[in-house]
Amino acid sequence: MTDTSAPTVALVHGAFADSSGWNDVVRQLRAAGVKVQAVSNPLRGIAIDTAYVTSALRQIPGPVLAVGHSYGGAVITNAAAQVDNVVGLVYVAAFAPDEGEVLQDIEGDSRDSVLMTALVQLQYPTGQGSQTAVEFEIDPAKFHDAFAADVPEEEAAVMAATQRPVSAFGFTEPNGTPAWKRLPSWAVVATGDKAAGSDVVRRMAERAGATITEVDASHVVMISQPQAVTGVIRQALDSVT
């Protein structure tokens, strides 16, 4: 029988990525005997992604520690507010928006982020006849510098080639009631983050009252320094159990 008394760590990836970015964190958590599950993020917009992740969190037996990277932080902020089994939040170089905020405005206030100048606009079918909508990917030539500056260039090139585009609705749809207003939170601030932007990530974490750990890393700190991220997750687990 599965033990449902200890929290399961639910890892939610962000834009331009998939769950494989958590692989080293998953290995380290499993080695420590921690239950962990990576949750896919559709990357189709705040409303759709929140609904999907909310459903996934609700179906995990027992308590859950929700962990979000980058845009995944916005998704867990919304989703965890709609379920009663999430006991804490961990933001990894992640957005922690307040109600009514949109991510493009948050990014617009960052002096550290270069993301908006690195994006390429694409189109995707909405499933309604010939209608299309806008999505973005990162220009592969700018991916290493903007997203993953502290991983080897060849690894960054592979990440760029396998990136998943994100719908523009992820940046333009307003966020709902934030779960950080009622749940304890922790935050990893990557001081070299030029994607989300170290400055806005830090401000959001402070506003949420998160316990902040700064790491000298790029936006993909969970890949370049998985031990640091795992350490913060375990710190959060110790606090909620």
Summary of the structure (lengths in Angstrom):
residues: 241
radius of gyration: 16.6
end to end distance: 20.1
largest distance: 50.9
contacts: 873
relative contact order: 0.19
helix: 41%
strand: 21%
